[in-house]
Amino acid sequence: MSVLLLIQLISGSGSNSSGSSKSKTTSEMLLAYNYSEDCVKKILKAPGTAKFPGLLEKADHIKDLGGGRYQINSWVDSQNGFGALLRSRFVCIVKINPSSYQCEDVSIF
């Protein structure tokens, strides 16, 4: 059942033009989340230990700011300098351009 929901989330469930537009927006939003993971990993002490939310939870952590900009307000579990696994919150603004992306701001707390 979760696989069906995942497929509908990514591909969109309608056959009309607004469904197609929503599908493009949803996939771009998830792409922005993936880019934010890259930006967050650059700041972490142990980026190889980073664990982010699952796909279905990620969708709830993304806000479309318009103009190809997205705000991701989420969490990451990773090891600190002493090897302890900690959960940190992060906020990242990602701008998606036609051939690249840019992290405009990243804050971990």
N, C-alpha and C positions, 0 to 999 in steps of 0.2 A: 504494500500500500504506500509506503514512504517513497518507493522508487517511482510510482505513478505520480505522486505529488511533486517529486523532484523534476520529473519530465515536464509536467504542466507548468511548473515555476519557471523553468528555463525556456521552454518553447512557447509558452502562452497557451491559453485554452480556447480562445475564440478564433473564428475564421474571418471575422470582419477586420477592417483596416485598423481600428483602435486596438484590437488584440495584437496585431502585428507590431504596432508602435509600442505597446506595453511590453511585448517580448523583447524588443530591442532595448528599451529602457532598463528592464530587469537584468538582462545580460550585461549591459554596460555598468549597472550598479554593482553587480557581483565582480566584474572586472576591476572596478575601482577598489573594492574591498581587497582583492588579491594584491593590487599594487600597494595598498596601505600596509599589508603584511610585510612586503619587502622593505618599506620605509621603517617600520617598527623594528624589524630584525637588525637593521643597521645600527640601532641604538643599544640593543640588548647586550649584556655581558656574555651570554651563552646563546647565540641565535639558533644554534642547532637543536636546542632543547625546547624551542617555542612551540606551543600548542594553542591554536585559535579555535573559536567556536565552529560547530558543524555548519553545513551549508544552509539548512533551514533557519538556524538562529541568526546567521549572518545577515539575512535579508531584513531582519528587524533592526539592525544596527546601522543602516545606511540611510542618509537623508540627501535627496537630490536638491542641490542649491541652484541649479540652472546653469546654462552656459558650459556644460561639460564638467562642472565642479560638483564634488560629492563630499559630504562630511561623514566620516565613519567614527562612531562612538561605541567602542567595544572593549574586549579584554583579551589578555594573553597570559598563559601560564608559562613560566620559564625559570631556569635556575639563576640564582644570584651568584655573586662572587664566592660565596661559601658553599655552593652546591645545593642550597635549599630551594625547593620548588615554590615559587610565589605567584599569585595572581595579581596582575596589574591592570588598571584601566588605561585606555589610550583614546585620544582624539586625533584624527588625522584628516586634513583637507587634501583631496586629490583632484587634480585637473587632468582630464583626458583630452589629448590633442589627437588629430587624425593619425599621426605616426609615432606618438610617444605619450608619456605621462609625466606628471610632475607632482611631487609632494610639496604643497605650499606651506604646510605647517604640521608638525607632529609633536604631541605632548603625551608623555607617559607619567602616570601618577599612581 
